[in-house]
């Protein structure tokens, strides 16, 4: 079974599918390949992150200032 396609190929194919554009030059291809490091970093965090047990402070502040209907 072949491995996953390289990121430059994926970005090129997705851009063509969704936007009908292709990377215009070598710089665009290089930027697409830069996503590989980001994807690898995020994949390494998989399973180690979880939602907060308590509501975020912004949501808690909204609840505290919520007006009660008369």
mmCIF file as Biopython writes it, N, C-alpha, C and O atoms, coordinates in Angstrom:
data_model
#
loop_
_atom_site.group_PDB
_atom_site.id
_atom_site.type_symbol
_atom_site.label_atom_id
_atom_site.label_alt_id
_atom_site.label_comp_id
_atom_site.label_asym_id
_atom_site.label_entity_id
_atom_site.label_seq_id
_atom_site.pdbx_PDB_ins_code
_atom_site.Cartn_x
_atom_site.Cartn_y
_atom_site.Cartn_z
_atom_site.occupancy
_atom_site.B_iso_or_equiv
_atom_site.auth_seq_id
_atom_site.auth_asym_id
_atom_site.pdbx_PDB_model_num
ATOM 1   N N  . UNK A ? 1  ? 0.851   -1.173 0.000   1.0 0.0 1  A 1 
ATOM 2   C CA . UNK A ? 1  ? 0.000   0.000  0.000   1.0 0.0 1  A 1 
ATOM 3   C C  . UNK A ? 1  ? 0.897   1.237  0.000   1.0 0.0 1  A 1 
ATOM 4   O O  . UNK A ? 1  ? 1.792   1.344  0.838   1.0 0.0 1  A 1 
ATOM 5   N N  . UNK A ? 2  ? 0.676   2.165  -0.916  1.0 0.0 2  A 1 
ATOM 6   C CA . UNK A ? 2  ? 1.511   3.354  -0.972  1.0 0.0 2  A 1 
ATOM 7   C C  . UNK A ? 2  ? 1.237   4.274  0.221   1.0 0.0 2  A 1 
ATOM 8   O O  . UNK A ? 2  ? 0.145   4.280  0.788   1.0 0.0 2  A 1 
ATOM 9   N N  . UNK A ? 3  ? 2.257   5.043  0.579   1.0 0.0 3  A 1 
ATOM 10  C CA . UNK A ? 3  ? 2.124   5.981  1.681   1.0 0.0 3  A 1 
ATOM 11  C C  . UNK A ? 3  ? 1.315   7.199  1.276   1.0 0.0 3  A 1 
ATOM 12  O O  . UNK A ? 3  ? 0.900   7.323  0.124   1.0 0.0 3  A 1 
ATOM 13  N N  . UNK A ? 4  ? 1.093   8.096  2.225   1.0 0.0 4  A 1 
ATOM 14  C CA . UNK A ? 4  ? 0.316   9.294  1.908   1.0 0.0 4  A 1 
ATOM 15  C C  . UNK A ? 4  ? 1.072   10.180 0.913   1.0 0.0 4  A 1 
ATOM 16  O O  . UNK A ? 4  ? 2.303   10.162 0.877   1.0 0.0 4  A 1 
ATOM 17  N N  . UNK A ? 5  ? 0.345   10.949 0.114   1.0 0.0 5  A 1 
ATOM 18  C CA . UNK A ? 5  ? 1.010   11.833 -0.849  1.0 0.0 5  A 1 
ATOM 19  C C  . UNK A ? 5  ? 1.742   12.961 -0.121  1.0 0.0 5  A 1 
ATOM 20  O O  . UNK A ? 5  ? 1.399   13.301 1.011   1.0 0.0 5  A 1 
ATOM 21  N N  . UNK A ? 6  ? 2.737   13.529 -0.768  1.0 0.0 6  A 1 
ATOM 22  C CA . UNK A ? 6  ? 3.460   14.626 -0.125  1.0 0.0 6  A 1 
ATOM 23  C C  . UNK A ? 6  ? 2.538   15.840 -0.037  1.0 0.0 6  A 1 
ATOM 24  O O  . UNK A ? 6  ? 1.595   15.974 -0.817  1.0 0.0 6  A 1 
ATOM 25  N N  . UNK A ? 7  ? 2.820   16.716 0.916   1.0 0.0 7  A 1 
ATOM 26  C CA . UNK A ? 7  ? 1.937   17.845 1.213   1.0 0.0 7  A 1 
ATOM 27  C C  . UNK A ? 7  ? 1.802   18.794 0.033   1.0 0.0 7  A 1 
ATOM 28  O O  . UNK A ? 7  ? 0.729   19.361 -0.174  1.0 0.0 7  A 1 
ATOM 29  N N  . UNK A ? 8  ? 2.855   18.981 -0.740  1.0 0.0 8  A 1 
ATOM 30  C CA . UNK A ? 8  ? 2.777   19.882 -1.892  1.0 0.0 8  A 1 
ATOM 31  C C  . UNK A ? 8  ? 1.735   19.379 -2.885  1.0 0.0 8  A 1 
ATOM 32  O O  . UNK A ? 8  ? 1.000   20.173 -3.472  1.0 0.0 8  A 1 
ATOM 33  N N  . UNK A ? 9  ? 1.672   18.076 -3.071  1.0 0.0 9  A 1 
ATOM 34  C CA . UNK A ? 9  ? 0.679   17.489 -3.969  1.0 0.0 9  A 1 
ATOM 35  C C  . UNK A ? 9  ? -0.730  17.686 -3.416  1.0 0.0 9  A 1 
ATOM 36  O O  . UNK A ? 9  ? -1.654  18.018 -4.158  1.0 0.0 9  A 1 
ATOM 37  N N  . UNK A ? 10 ? -0.887  17.482 -2.122  1.0 0.0 10 A 1 
ATOM 38  C CA . UNK A ? 10 ? -2.200  17.650 -1.495  1.0 0.0 10 A 1 
ATOM 39  C C  . UNK A ? 10 ? -2.669  19.094 -1.632  1.0 0.0 10 A 1 
ATOM 40  O O  . UNK A ? 10 ? -3.811  19.343 -2.017  1.0 0.0 10 A 1 
ATOM 41  N N  . UNK A ? 11 ? -1.788  20.051 -1.317  1.0 0.0 11 A 1 
ATOM 42  C CA . UNK A ? 11 ? -2.164  21.468 -1.405  1.0 0.0 11 A 1 
ATOM 43  C C  . UNK A ? 11 ? -2.506  21.838 -2.849  1.0 0.0 11 A 1 
ATOM 44  O O  . UNK A ? 11 ? -3.491  22.535 -3.094  1.0 0.0 11 A 1 
ATOM 45  N N  . UNK A ? 12 ? -1.714  21.384 -3.782  1.0 0.0 12 A 1 
ATOM 46  C CA . UNK A ? 12 ? -1.968  21.681 -5.192  1.0 0.0 12 A 1 
ATOM 47  C C  . UNK A ? 12 ? -3.321  21.128 -5.623  1.0 0.0 12 A 1 
ATOM 48  O O  . UNK A ? 12 ? -4.098  21.817 -6.285  1.0 0.0 12 A 1 
ATOM 49  N N  . UNK A ? 13 ? -3.602  19.874 -5.242  1.0 0.0 13 A 1 
ATOM 50  C CA . UNK A ? 13 ? -4.866  19.249 -5.629  1.0 0.0 13 A 1 
ATOM 51  C C  . UNK A ? 13 ? -6.065  19.938 -4.969  1.0 0.0 13 A 1 
ATOM 52  O O  . UNK A ? 13 ? -7.092  20.159 -5.610  1.0 0.0 13 A 1 
ATOM 53  N N  . UNK A ? 14 ? -5.925  20.273 -3.685  1.0 0.0 14 A 1 
ATOM 54  C CA . UNK A ? 14 ? -7.023  20.939 -2.986  1.0 0.0 14 A 1 
ATOM 55  C C  . UNK A ? 14 ? -7.283  22.339 -3.550  1.0 0.0 14 A 1 
ATOM 56  O O  . UNK A ? 14 ? -8.435  22.740 -3.715  1.0 0.0 14 A 1 
ATOM 57  N N  . UNK A ? 15 ? -6.229  23.069 -3.840  1.0 0.0 15 A 1 
ATOM 58  C CA . UNK A ? 15 ? -6.389  24.406 -4.426  1.0 0.0 15 A 1 
ATOM 59  C C  . UNK A ? 15 ? -7.087  24.312 -5.776  1.0 0.0 15 A 1 
ATOM 60  O O  . UNK A ? 15 ? -7.947  25.132 -6.097  1.0 0.0 15 A 1 
ATOM 61  N N  . UNK A ? 16 ? -6.722  23.330 -6.545  1.0 0.0 16 A 1 
ATOM 62  C CA . UNK A ? 16 ? -7.355  23.149 -7.854  1.0 0.0 16 A 1 
ATOM 63  C C  . UNK A ? 16 ? -8.822  22.756 -7.702  1.0 0.0 16 A 1 
ATOM 64  O O  . UNK A ? 16 ? -9.674  23.229 -8.454  1.0 0.0 16 A 1 
ATOM 65  N N  . UNK A ? 17 ? -9.115  21.900 -6.737  1.0 0.0 17 A 1 
ATOM 66  C CA . UNK A ? 17 ? -10.489 21.444 -6.533  1.0 0.0 17 A 1 
ATOM 67  C C  . UNK A ? 17 ? -11.396 22.543 -5.998  1.0 0.0 17 A 1 
ATOM 68  O O  . UNK A ? 17 ? -12.510 22.736 -6.484  1.0 0.0 17 A 1 
ATOM 69  N N  . UNK A ? 18 ? -10.902 23.267 -4.986  1.0 0.0 18 A 1 
ATOM 70  C CA . UNK A ? 18 ? -11.745 24.246 -4.312  1.0 0.0 18 A 1 
ATOM 71  C C  . UNK A ? 18 ? -11.727 25.617 -4.965  1.0 0.0 18 A 1 
ATOM 72  O O  . UNK A ? 18 ? -12.736 26.323 -4.936  1.0 0.0 18 A 1 
ATOM 73  N N  . UNK A ? 19 ? -10.614 26.008 -5.548  1.0 0.0 19 A 1 
ATOM 74  C CA . UNK A ? 19 ? -10.484 27.379 -6.041  1.0 0.0 19 A 1 
ATOM 75  C C  . UNK A ? 19 ? -10.161 27.476 -7.520  1.0 0.0 19 A 1 
ATOM 76  O O  . UNK A ? 19 ? -10.116 28.576 -8.070  1.0 0.0 19 A 1 
ATOM 77  N N  . UNK A ? 20 ? -9.940  26.367 -8.159  1.0 0.0 20 A 1 
ATOM 78  C CA . UNK A ? 20 ? -9.555  26.343 -9.572  1.0 0.0 20 A 1 
ATOM 79  C C  . UNK A ? 20 ? -8.273  27.128 -9.830  1.0 0.0 20 A 1 
ATOM 80  O O  . UNK A ? 20 ? -8.124  27.766 -10.873 1.0 0.0 20 A 1 
ATOM 81  N N  . UNK A ? 21 ? -7.343  27.077 -8.865  1.0 0.0 21 A 1 
ATOM 82  C CA . UNK A ? 21 ? -6.045  27.726 -9.036  1.0 0.0 21 A 1 
ATOM 83  C C  . UNK A ? 21 ? -4.949  26.712 -8.763  1.0 0.0 21 A 1 
ATOM 84  O O  . UNK A ? 21 ? -5.176  25.701 -8.098  1.0 0.0 21 A 1 
ATOM 85  N N  . UNK A ? 22 ? -3.777  26.984 -9.272  1.0 0.0 22 A 1 
ATOM 86  C CA . UNK A ? 22 ? -2.606  26.162 -8.974  1.0 0.0 22 A 1 
ATOM 87  C C  . UNK A ? 22 ? -1.517  27.084 -8.451  1.0 0.0 22 A 1 
ATOM 88  O O  . UNK A ? 22 ? -1.494  28.266 -8.794  1.0 0.0 22 A 1 
ATOM 89  N N  . UNK A ? 23 ? -0.614  26.563 -7.626  1.0 0.0 23 A 1 
ATOM 90  C CA . UNK A ? 23 ? 0.477   27.415 -7.145  1.0 0.0 23 A 1 
ATOM 91  C C  . UNK A ? 23 ? 1.217   28.028 -8.333  1.0 0.0 23 A 1 
ATOM 92  O O  . UNK A ? 23 ? 1.584   27.329 -9.277  1.0 0.0 23 A 1 
ATOM 93  N N  . UNK A ? 24 ? 1.431   29.349 -8.273  1.0 0.0 24 A 1 
ATOM 94  C CA . UNK A ? 24 ? 1.984   30.038 -9.429  1.0 0.0 24 A 1 
ATOM 95  C C  . UNK A ? 24 ? 3.484   29.858 -9.661  1.0 0.0 24 A 1 
ATOM 96  O O  . UNK A ? 24 ? 3.966   30.068 -10.774 1.0 0.0 24 A 1 
ATOM 97  N N  . UNK A ? 25 ? 4.224   29.469 -8.618  1.0 0.0 25 A 1 
ATOM 98  C CA . UNK A ? 25 ? 5.676   29.414 -8.796  1.0 0.0 25 A 1 
ATOM 99  C C  . UNK A ? 25 ? 6.327   28.536 -7.729  1.0 0.0 25 A 1 
ATOM 100 O O  . UNK A ? 25 ? 5.649   27.949 -6.886  1.0 0.0 25 A 1 
ATOM 101 N N  . UNK A ? 26 ? 7.642   28.461 -7.783  1.0 0.0 26 A 1 
ATOM 102 C CA . UNK A ? 26 ? 8.389   27.608 -6.850  1.0 0.0 26 A 1 
ATOM 103 C C  . UNK A ? 26 ? 8.231   28.065 -5.406  1.0 0.0 26 A 1 
ATOM 104 O O  . UNK A ? 26 ? 8.240   27.242 -4.491  1.0 0.0 26 A 1 
ATOM 105 N N  . UNK A ? 27 ? 8.085   29.373 -5.193  1.0 0.0 27 A 1 
ATOM 106 C CA . UNK A ? 27 ? 7.909   29.881 -3.822  1.0 0.0 27 A 1 
ATOM 107 C C  . UNK A ? 27 ? 6.604   29.353 -3.234  1.0 0.0 27 A 1 
ATOM 108 O O  . UNK A ? 27 ? 6.565   28.950 -2.072  1.0 0.0 27 A 1 
ATOM 109 N N  . UNK A ? 28 ? 5.549   29.352 -4.024  1.0 0.0 28 A 1 
ATOM 110 C CA . UNK A ? 28 ? 4.271   28.823 -3.550  1.0 0.0 28 A 1 
ATOM 111 C C  . UNK A ? 28 ? 4.384   27.337 -3.221  1.0 0.0 28 A 1 
ATOM 112 O O  . UNK A ? 28 ? 3.815   26.871 -2.234  1.0 0.0 28 A 1 
ATOM 113 N N  . UNK A ? 29 ? 5.106   26.609 -4.035  1.0 0.0 29 A 1 
ATOM 114 C CA . UNK A ? 29 ? 5.327   25.179 -3.761  1.0 0.0 29 A 1 
ATOM 115 C C  . UNK A ? 29 ? 6.085   25.000 -2.445  1.0 0.0 29 A 1 
ATOM 116 O O  . UNK A ? 29 ? 5.763   24.108 -1.660  1.0 0.0 29 A 1 
ATOM 117 N N  . UNK A ? 30 ? 7.090   25.844 -2.203  1.0 0.0 30 A 1 
ATOM 118 C CA . UNK A ? 30 ? 7.885   25.742 -0.984  1.0 0.0 30 A 1 
ATOM 119 C C  . UNK A ? 30 ? 7.034   26.062 0.246   1.0 0.0 30 A 1 
ATOM 120 O O  . UNK A ? 30 ? 7.169   25.415 1.285   1.0 0.0 30 A 1 
ATOM 121 N N  . UNK A ? 31 ? 6.154   27.067 0.125   1.0 0.0 31 A 1 
ATOM 122 C CA . UNK A ? 31 ? 5.268   27.396 1.237   1.0 0.0 31 A 1 
ATOM 123 C C  . UNK A ? 31 ? 4.308   26.246 1.527   1.0 0.0 31 A 1 
ATOM 124 O O  . UNK A ? 31 ? 3.988   25.977 2.685   1.0 0.0 31 A 1 
ATOM 125 N N  . UNK A ? 32 ? 3.858   25.578 0.492   1.0 0.0 32 A 1 
ATOM 126 C CA . UNK A ? 32 ? 2.986   24.420 0.694   1.0 0.0 32 A 1 
ATOM 127 C C  . UNK A ? 32 ? 3.729   23.329 1.460   1.0 0.0 32 A 1 
ATOM 128 O O  . UNK A ? 32 ? 3.157   22.682 2.339   1.0 0.0 32 A 1 
ATOM 129 N N  . UNK A ? 33 ? 4.982   23.129 1.130   1.0 0.0 33 A 1 
ATOM 130 C CA . UNK A ? 33 ? 5.774   22.113 1.826   1.0 0.0 33 A 1 
ATOM 131 C C  . UNK A ? 33 ? 6.020   22.488 3.283   1.0 0.0 33 A 1 
ATOM 132 O O  . UNK A ? 33 ? 6.229   21.612 4.123   1.0 0.0 33 A 1 
ATOM 133 N N  . UNK A ? 34 ? 5.996   23.788 3.588   1.0 0.0 34 A 1 
ATOM 134 C CA . UNK A ? 34 ? 6.188   24.227 4.976   1.0 0.0 34 A 1 
ATOM 135 C C  . UNK A ? 34 ? 5.055   23.732 5.867   1.0 0.0 34 A 1 
ATOM 136 O O  . UNK A ? 34 ? 5.228   23.611 7.080   1.0 0.0 34 A 1 
ATOM 137 N N  . UNK A ? 35 ? 3.900   23.445 5.278   1.0 0.0 35 A 1 
ATOM 138 C CA . UNK A ? 35 ? 2.795   22.904 6.058   1.0 0.0 35 A 1 
ATOM 139 C C  . UNK A ? 35 ? 3.139   21.545 6.655   1.0 0.0 35 A 1 
ATOM 140 O O  . UNK A ? 35 ? 2.561   21.157 7.671   1.0 0.0 35 A 1 
ATOM 141 N N  . UNK A ? 36 ? 4.046   20.832 6.058   1.0 0.0 36 A 1 
ATOM 142 C CA . UNK A ? 36 ? 4.398   19.499 6.557   1.0 0.0 36 A 1 
ATOM 143 C C  . UNK A ? 36 ? 4.899   19.567 7.991   1.0 0.0 36 A 1 
ATOM 144 O O  . UNK A ? 36 ? 4.533   18.723 8.809   1.0 0.0 36 A 1 
ATOM 145 N N  . UNK A ? 37 ? 5.730   20.554 8.312   1.0 0.0 37 A 1 
ATOM 146 C CA . UNK A ? 37 ? 6.231   20.701 9.688   1.0 0.0 37 A 1 
ATOM 147 C C  . UNK A ? 37 ? 5.093   21.020 10.652  1.0 0.0 37 A 1 
ATOM 148 O O  . UNK A ? 37 ? 5.036   20.482 11.758  1.0 0.0 37 A 1 
ATOM 149 N N  . UNK A ? 38 ? 4.194   21.896 10.226  1.0 0.0 38 A 1 
ATOM 150 C CA . UNK A ? 38 ? 3.060   22.255 11.072  1.0 0.0 38 A 1 
ATOM 151 C C  . UNK A ? 38 ? 2.170   21.043 11.325  1.0 0.0 38 A 1 
ATOM 152 O O  . UNK A ? 38 ? 1.747   20.800 12.455  1.0 0.0 38 A 1 
ATOM 153 N N  . UNK A ? 39 ? 1.894   20.298 10.286  1.0 0.0 39 A 1 
ATOM 154 C CA . UNK A ? 39 ? 1.054   19.110 10.421  1.0 0.0 39 A 1 
ATOM 155 C C  . UNK A ? 39 ? 1.721   18.092 11.340  1.0 0.0 39 A 1 
ATOM 156 O O  . UNK A ? 39 ? 1.054   17.485 12.178  1.0 0.0 39 A 1 
ATOM 157 N N  . UNK A ? 40 ? 3.017   17.902 11.193  1.0 0.0 40 A 1 
ATOM 158 C CA . UNK A ? 40 ? 3.737   16.952 12.050  1.0 0.0 40 A 1 
ATOM 159 C C  . UNK A ? 40 ? 3.694   17.399 13.511  1.0 0.0 40 A 1 
ATOM 160 O O  . UNK A ? 40 ? 3.517   16.578 14.410  1.0 0.0 40 A 1 
ATOM 161 N N  . UNK A ? 41 ? 3.857   18.699 13.743  1.0 0.0 41 A 1 
ATOM 162 C CA . UNK A ? 41 ? 3.819   19.218 15.117  1.0 0.0 41 A 1 
ATOM 163 C C  . UNK A ? 41 ? 2.444   19.028 15.744  1.0 0.0 41 A 1 
ATOM 164 O O  . UNK A ? 41 ? 2.333   18.630 16.904  1.0 0.0 41 A 1 
ATOM 165 N N  . UNK A ? 42 ? 1.408   19.310 14.981  1.0 0.0 42 A 1 
ATOM 166 C CA . UNK A ? 42 ? 0.055   19.143 15.508  1.0 0.0 42 A 1 
ATOM 167 C C  . UNK A ? 42 ? -0.286  17.672 15.700  1.0 0.0 42 A 1 
ATOM 168 O O  . UNK A ? 42 ? -0.983  17.318 16.651  1.0 0.0 42 A 1 
ATOM 169 N N  . UNK A ? 43 ? 0.190   16.823 14.822  1.0 0.0 43 A 1 
ATOM 170 C CA . UNK A ? 43 ? -0.066  15.382 14.959  1.0 0.0 43 A 1 
ATOM 171 C C  . UNK A ? 43 ? 0.586   14.830 16.216  1.0 0.0 43 A 1 
ATOM 172 O O  . UNK A ? 43 ? 0.054   13.912 16.842  1.0 0.0 43 A 1 
ATOM 173 N N  . UNK A ? 44 ? 1.732   15.383 16.589  1.0 0.0 44 A 1 
ATOM 174 C CA . UNK A ? 44 ? 2.414   14.922 17.794  1.0 0.0 44 A 1 
ATOM 175 C C  . UNK A ? 44 ? 1.609   15.247 19.053  1.0 0.0 44 A 1 
ATOM 176 O O  . UNK A ? 44 ? 1.754   14.581 20.078  1.0 0.0 44 A 1 
ATOM 177 N N  . UNK A ? 45 ? 0.763   16.275 18.971  1.0 0.0 45 A 1 
ATOM 178 C CA . UNK A ? 45 ? -0.056  16.659 20.121  1.0 0.0 45 A 1 
ATOM 179 C C  . UNK A ? 45 ? -1.354  15.870 20.216  1.0 0.0 45 A 1 
ATOM 180 O O  . UNK A ? 45 ? -2.059  15.941 21.223  1.0 0.0 45 A 1 
ATOM 181 N N  . UNK A ? 46 ? -1.666  15.124 19.173  1.0 0.0 46 A 1 
ATOM 182 C CA . UNK A ? 46 ? -2.926  14.382 19.130  1.0 0.0 46 A 1 
ATOM 183 C C  . UNK A ? 46 ? -3.039  13.448 20.325  1.0 0.0 46 A 1 
ATOM 184 O O  . UNK A ? 46 ? -2.108  12.707 20.642  1.0 0.0 46 A 1 
ATOM 185 N N  . UNK A ? 47 ? -4.180  13.493 20.976  1.0 0.0 47 A 1 
ATOM 186 C CA . UNK A ? 47 ? -4.432  12.645 22.130  1.0 0.0 47 A 1 
ATOM 187 C C  . UNK A ? 47 ? -3.974  13.261 23.435  1.0 0.0 47 A 1 
ATOM 188 O O  . UNK A ? 47 ? -4.375  12.803 24.505  1.0 0.0 47 A 1 
ATOM 189 N N  . UNK A ? 48 ? -3.142  14.289 23.371  1.0 0.0 48 A 1 
ATOM 190 C CA . UNK A ? 48 ? -2.651  14.915 24.593  1.0 0.0 48 A 1 
ATOM 191 C C  . UNK A ? 48 ? -3.398  16.172 24.972  1.0 0.0 48 A 1 
ATOM 192 O O  . UNK A ? 48 ? -3.233  16.682 26.080  1.0 0.0 48 A 1 
ATOM 193 N N  . UNK A ? 49 ? -4.213  16.675 24.074  1.0 0.0 49 A 1 
ATOM 194 C CA . UNK A ? 49 ? -4.970  17.887 24.346  1.0 0.0 49 A 1 
ATOM 195 C C  . UNK A ? 49 ? -6.412  17.517 24.681  1.0 0.0 49 A 1 
ATOM 196 O O  . UNK A ? 49 ? -6.945  16.527 24.178  1.0 0.0 49 A 1 
ATOM 197 N N  . UNK A ? 50 ? -7.025  18.315 25.526  1.0 0.0 50 A 1 
ATOM 198 C CA . UNK A ? 50 ? -8.416  18.080 25.887  1.0 0.0 50 A 1 
ATOM 199 C C  . UNK A ? 50 ? -9.098  19.422 26.116  1.0 0.0 50 A 1 
ATOM 200 O O  . UNK A ? 50 ? -8.449  20.437 26.368  1.0 0.0 50 A 1 
ATOM 201 N N  . UNK A ? 51 ? -10.416 19.400 26.024  1.0 0.0 51 A 1 
ATOM 202 C CA . UNK A ? 51 ? -11.152 20.613 26.322  1.0 0.0 51 A 1 
ATOM 203 C C  . UNK A ? 51 ? -10.999 20.937 27.797  1.0 0.0 51 A 1 
ATOM 204 O O  . UNK A ? 51 ? -10.772 20.052 28.622  1.0 0.0 51 A 1 
ATOM 205 N N  . UNK A ? 52 ? -11.126 22.211 28.115  1.0 0.0 52 A 1 
ATOM 206 C CA . UNK A ? 52 ? -11.030 22.621 29.516  1.0 0.0 52 A 1 
ATOM 207 C C  . UNK A ? 52 ? -12.180 22.027 30.309  1.0 0.0 52 A 1 
ATOM 208 O O  . UNK A ? 52 ? -13.288 21.877 29.794  1.0 0.0 52 A 1 
ATOM 209 N N  . UNK A ? 53 ? -11.915 21.693 31.553  1.0 0.0 53 A 1 
ATOM 210 C CA . UNK A ? 53 ? -12.954 21.163 32.413  1.0 0.0 53 A 1 
ATOM 211 C C  . UNK A ? 53 ? -13.912 22.263 32.847  1.0 0.0 53 A 1 
ATOM 212 O O  . UNK A ? 53 ? -15.102 22.013 33.040  1.0 0.0 53 A 1 
ATOM 213 N N  . UNK A ? 54 ? -13.400 23.476 33.002  1.0 0.0 54 A 1 
ATOM 214 C CA . UNK A ? 54 ? -14.203 24.622 33.400  1.0 0.0 54 A 1 
ATOM 215 C C  . UNK A ? 54 ? -14.426 25.490 32.175  1.0 0.0 54 A 1 
ATOM 216 O O  . UNK A ? 54 ? -13.621 25.459 31.244  1.0 0.0 54 A 1 
ATOM 217 N N  . UNK A ? 55 ? -15.498 26.262 32.157  1.0 0.0 55 A 1 
ATOM 218 C CA . UNK A ? 55 ? -15.699 27.138 31.007  1.0 0.0 55 A 1 
ATOM 219 C C  . UNK A ? 55 ? -14.575 28.166 30.908  1.0 0.0 55 A 1 
ATOM 220 O O  . UNK A ? 55 ? -13.987 28.567 31.912  1.0 0.0 55 A 1 
ATOM 221 N N  . UNK A ? 56 ? -14.299 28.574 29.699  1.0 0.0 56 A 1 
ATOM 222 C CA . UNK A ? 56 ? -13.284 29.601 29.499  1.0 0.0 56 A 1 
ATOM 223 C C  . UNK A ? 56 ? -13.708 30.854 30.250  1.0 0.0 56 A 1 
ATOM 224 O O  . UNK A ? 56 ? -14.898 31.091 30.458  1.0 0.0 56 A 1 
ATOM 225 N N  . UNK A ? 57 ? -12.731 31.653 30.655  1.0 0.0 57 A 1 
ATOM 226 C CA . UNK A ? 57 ? -13.029 32.829 31.468  1.0 0.0 57 A 1 
ATOM 227 C C  . UNK A ? 57 ? -13.996 33.779 30.766  1.0 0.0 57 A 1 
ATOM 228 O O  . UNK A ? 57 ? -14.818 34.409 31.430  1.0 0.0 57 A 1 
ATOM 229 N N  . UNK A ? 58 ? -13.919 33.895 29.447  1.0 0.0 58 A 1 
ATOM 230 C CA . UNK A ? 58 ? -14.829 34.774 28.731  1.0 0.0 58 A 1 
ATOM 231 C C  . UNK A ? 58 ? -16.263 34.286 28.874  1.0 0.0 58 A 1 
ATOM 232 O O  . UNK A ? 58 ? -17.173 35.073 29.133  1.0 0.0 58 A 1 
ATOM 233 N N  . UNK A ? 59 ? -16.457 32.978 28.702  1.0 0.0 59 A 1 
ATOM 234 C CA . UNK A ? 59 ? -17.804 32.428 28.842  1.0 0.0 59 A 1 
ATOM 235 C C  . UNK A ? 59 ? -18.314 32.564 30.276  1.0 0.0 59 A 1 
ATOM 236 O O  . UNK A ? 59 ? -19.494 32.839 30.491  1.0 0.0 59 A 1 
ATOM 237 N N  . UNK A ? 60 ? -17.435 32.373 31.251  1.0 0.0 60 A 1 
ATOM 238 C CA . UNK A ? 60 ? -17.826 32.530 32.651  1.0 0.0 60 A 1 
ATOM 239 C C  . UNK A ? 60 ? -18.234 33.976 32.922  1.0 0.0 60 A 1 
ATOM 240 O O  . UNK A ? 60 ? -19.212 34.224 33.627  1.0 0.0 60 A 1 
ATOM 241 N N  . UNK A ? 61 ? -17.488 34.930 32.365  1.0 0.0 61 A 1 
ATOM 242 C CA . UNK A ? 61 ? -17.828 36.339 32.544  1.0 0.0 61 A 1 
ATOM 243 C C  . UNK A ? 61 ? -19.177 36.661 31.907  1.0 0.0 61 A 1 
ATOM 244 O O  . UNK A ? 61 ? -19.957 37.428 32.471  1.0 0.0 61 A 1 
ATOM 245 N N  . UNK A ? 62 ? -19.459 36.092 30.756  1.0 0.0 62 A 1 
ATOM 246 C CA . UNK A ? 62 ? -20.760 36.311 30.128  1.0 0.0 62 A 1 
ATOM 247 C C  . UNK A ? 62 ? -21.889 35.802 31.010  1.0 0.0 62 A 1 
ATOM 248 O O  . UNK A ? 62 ? -22.917 36.463 31.158  1.0 0.0 62 A 1 
ATOM 249 N N  . UNK A ? 63 ? -21.699 34.640 31.586  1.0 0.0 63 A 1 
ATOM 250 C CA . UNK A ? 63 ? -22.737 34.069 32.445  1.0 0.0 63 A 1 
ATOM 251 C C  . UNK A ? 63 ? -22.949 34.918 33.699  1.0 0.0 63 A 1 
ATOM 252 O O  . UNK A ? 63 ? -24.083 35.079 34.150  1.0 0.0 63 A 1 
ATOM 253 N N  . UNK A ? 64 ? -21.873 35.459 34.261  1.0 0.0 64 A 1 
ATOM 254 C CA . UNK A ? 64 ? -21.979 36.282 35.468  1.0 0.0 64 A 1 
ATOM 255 C C  . UNK A ? 64 ? -22.703 37.589 35.206  1.0 0.0 64 A 1 
ATOM 256 O O  . UNK A ? 64 ? -23.371 38.109 36.099  1.0 0.0 64 A 1 
ATOM 257 N N  . UNK A ? 65 ? -22.588 38.127 34.016  1.0 0.0 65 A 1 
ATOM 258 C CA . UNK A ? 65 ? -23.207 39.412 33.700  1.0 0.0 65 A 1 
ATOM 259 C C  . UNK A ? 65 ? -24.538 39.262 32.976  1.0 0.0 65 A 1 
ATOM 260 O O  . UNK A ? 65 ? -25.146 40.255 32.573  1.0 0.0 65 A 1 
ATOM 261 N N  . UNK A ? 66 ? -24.980 38.052 32.815  1.0 0.0 66 A 1 
ATOM 262 C CA . UNK A ? 66 ? -26.233 37.789 32.114  1.0 0.0 66 A 1 
ATOM 263 C C  . UNK A ? 66 ? -27.405 38.401 32.876  1.0 0.0 66 A 1 
ATOM 264 O O  . UNK A ? 66 ? -27.547 38.212 34.084  1.0 0.0 66 A 1 
ATOM 265 N N  . UNK A ? 67 ? -28.241 39.139 32.145  1.0 0.0 67 A 1 
ATOM 266 C CA . UNK A ? 67 ? -29.413 39.755 32.773  1.0 0.0 67 A 1 
ATOM 267 C C  . UNK A ? 67 ? -30.510 38.705 32.905  1.0 0.0 67 A 1 
ATOM 268 O O  . UNK A ? 67 ? -30.710 37.875 32.018  1.0 0.0 67 A 1 
ATOM 269 N N  . UNK A ? 68 ? -31.203 38.760 34.013  1.0 0.0 68 A 1 
ATOM 270 C CA . UNK A ? 68 ? -32.298 37.839 34.254  1.0 0.0 68 A 1 
ATOM 271 C C  . UNK A ? 68 ? -33.583 38.510 33.766  1.0 0.0 68 A 1 
ATOM 272 O O  . UNK A ? 68 ? -33.835 39.676 34.070  1.0 0.0 68 A 1 
ATOM 273 N N  . UNK A ? 69 ? -34.374 37.782 33.024  1.0 0.0 69 A 1 
ATOM 274 C CA . UNK A ? 69 ? -35.627 38.325 32.508  1.0 0.0 69 A 1 
ATOM 275 C C  . UNK A ? 69 ? -36.584 38.591 33.678  1.0 0.0 69 A 1 
ATOM 276 O O  . UNK A ? 69 ? -36.696 37.765 34.584  1.0 0.0 69 A 1 
ATOM 277 N N  . UNK A ? 70 ? -37.281 39.752 33.663  1.0 0.0 70 A 1 
ATOM 278 C CA . UNK A ? 70 ? -38.204 40.059 34.772  1.0 0.0 70 A 1 
ATOM 279 C C  . UNK A ? 70 ? -39.434 39.173 34.767  1.0 0.0 70 A 1 
ATOM 280 O O  . UNK A ? 70 ? -40.297 39.310 35.633  1.0 0.0 70 A 1 
#
